[in-house]
Amino acid sequence: MSTRSSLAWDAWRRQTSSLCRQLFFFLFCTVVENEIQASIDQIFSRLERLEILSSKEPPNKRQNAKLRVDQLKYDVQHLQTALRNFQHRRHAREQQERQREELLSRTFTTNGTQKKILDIANMLGLSNTVMRLIEKRAFQDKYFMIGGMLLTCVVMFLVVQYLT
């Protein structure tokens, strides 16, 4: 096996290994997150039953039981929020990783602007010869404009000098 194919094989193996690790981590996180979410949902349903049962307590214990159920609800809501924050951070991290890979795999070319101008000129059907003639004409027109401005200034100076 040549060194070039050996290097390509090693790079492919590393990429495949990295992809497998990421896929395993994603599946593991998804399974764990789903289990946590199911547990939280189950806790919420049990808390609703506890709330119903607490309302059936004797009046002297009812306030204390309701307070404990409310505290448990509050704690579970914090767990739910923490899970959502974790999922959001993981999603943002995955998106950043995808964008980083996309940027690293993108190929950049030099003289992108010059190529676009030539592409536009070719789309319009203008050949290189016609483009050079247009540039030459623009250069000549600039000298005609400057000459005309100087001639106008000289004429205006002479008119003011001899007529006043």
Summary of the structure (lengths in Angstrom):
residues: 164
radius of gyration: 38.7
end to end distance: 97.3
largest distance: 119.3
contacts: 330
relative contact order: 0.04
helix: 91%
strand: 0%
